[in-house]
């Protein structure tokens, strides 16, 4: 197997990991994907050229604004983050610095109002922001960054 095509998915919670493993079985080549239970804030990322993160990023204060289909069925640990929804970005970027890899790219899913904060956090940690992609409602949703 070509190791450069191997993907790892890391989850904090067993309940979140179970449906992800079921989804893996639907892939054409399910052996190219590996799941692990762990914390991204201390996961060794030094062997990865590309890191894709969809951390919890919703501010606790926004709970009452979310639909019942989200609140009643999504694990809250997968949705909400401390520090106004930015806590995981801080710990993940700190971990990326601790496991430095030259030319590493990182993709972050972000909340609709977090692009400026996350871009500044990345820039202050020696990443170059390459772009911000919007969702279908034209809200900033993904930041692409690279470290040279």
C-alpha positions in Angstrom: 0.0 0.0 0.0 1.2 3.5 -0.8 1.6 5.1 2.7 1.2 8.6 1.3 -2.4 7.7 0.6 -3.2 6.4 4.0 -5.6 8.5 6.0 -6.1 8.5 9.8 -9.2 9.8 11.5 -8.9 10.7 15.1 -11.9 11.1 17.4 -12.2 12.1 21.1 -15.3 10.0 21.7 -16.2 6.3 21.2 -19.8 7.2 20.3 -18.6 9.5 17.6 -16.1 6.9 16.3 -18.7 4.1 15.8 -20.7 5.7 13.0 -17.5 6.8 11.4 -16.3 3.2 11.3 -19.5 2.2 9.7 -19.0 4.8 7.0 -15.5 3.5 6.3 -17.1 0.1 5.3 -18.9 2.0 2.4 -15.6 3.1 0.9 -14.2 1.3 -2.2 -10.8 0.8 -0.5 -11.6 0.8 3.2 -8.0 -0.3 4.1 -6.7 3.1 3.2 -8.5 4.6 6.2 -7.6 4.1 9.8 -9.5 5.3 12.9 -8.0 6.1 16.3 -9.4 7.2 19.6 -7.4 10.1 21.0 -6.9 13.8 21.5 -5.7 15.9 18.6 -4.0 18.3 21.0 -1.3 15.7 21.6 -1.5 13.5 18.5 1.8 13.2 16.6 1.2 15.0 13.3 4.9 15.1 12.2 4.3 12.3 9.6 1.5 14.1 7.8 1.8 16.4 4.8 -1.9 17.4 5.1 -4.0 17.7 8.3 -7.7 18.2 8.0 -9.6 19.3 11.1 -13.2 19.6 11.9 -13.0 20.4 15.6 -16.0 21.4 17.8 -16.3 25.1 17.3 -19.7 26.3 18.4 -19.8 28.7 21.3 -21.9 27.3 24.3 -24.0 30.5 24.2 -25.3 29.5 20.7 -27.1 26.3 22.0 -30.5 27.9 22.0 -30.1 29.1 18.4 -29.5 25.6 17.1 -32.2 23.4 15.7 -33.6 20.4 17.5 -32.3 18.1 14.8 -28.8 19.1 15.9 -29.2 19.5 19.6 -31.1 16.2 20.1 -29.0 14.0 17.8 -25.5 15.3 17.6 -23.1 14.5 20.5 -22.5 17.9 22.3 -18.9 17.1 22.7 -18.6 17.1 18.9 -20.2 20.5 18.6 -19.3 22.8 21.5 -15.9 24.3 22.5 -14.7 26.4 25.3 -13.3 29.9 24.9 -16.1 31.2 22.7 -15.8 28.1 20.4 -12.0 28.6 19.8 -10.4 26.4 22.4 -9.7 23.4 20.1 -8.1 25.6 17.4 -5.6 26.9 20.0 -4.7 23.4 21.2 -4.5 21.9 17.7 -2.2 24.6 16.4 0.0 24.4 19.5 0.2 20.6 18.8 1.1 21.2 15.2 3.9 23.5 16.4 5.1 20.8 18.8 5.2 18.3 15.9 6.6 20.6 13.3 6.7 19.4 9.7 8.0 21.6 6.9 5.5 22.2 4.0 2.6 20.8 6.0 -0.8 22.0 5.0 -3.8 22.3 7.3 -7.5 22.6 6.5 -9.8 23.9 9.3 -13.5 23.9 9.3 -14.6 27.0 11.1 -17.7 28.7 12.5 -19.2 31.5 10.5 -17.7 34.2 12.6 -14.3 32.7 13.4 -12.2 33.3 10.2 -10.4 36.3 11.5 -9.5 34.8 14.8 -8.3 31.5 13.3 -6.4 33.2 10.5 -4.6 35.4 13.1 -3.9 32.4 15.3 -2.3 30.6 12.3 -0.3 33.6 11.2 1.0 34.1 14.7 2.2 30.5 14.6 4.2 30.7 11.4 1.5 29.5 9.0 0.6 31.2 5.8 -3.1 31.4 5.1 -3.6 30.4 1.5 -7.4 30.9 1.4 -10.7 31.0 3.0 -13.5 28.9 1.4 -17.2 29.7 1.9 -20.1 27.4 2.2 -23.2 27.5 0.0 -24.6 30.4 2.0 -21.4 32.4 1.3 -20.3 32.2 4.9 -16.6 31.5 5.6 -16.4 27.8 6.4 -12.8 26.5 5.7 -9.4 27.9 6.1 -6.4 26.5 4.1 -3.0 27.2 5.5 0.6 26.0 5.0 3.9 26.2 6.9 7.1 26.5 4.9 
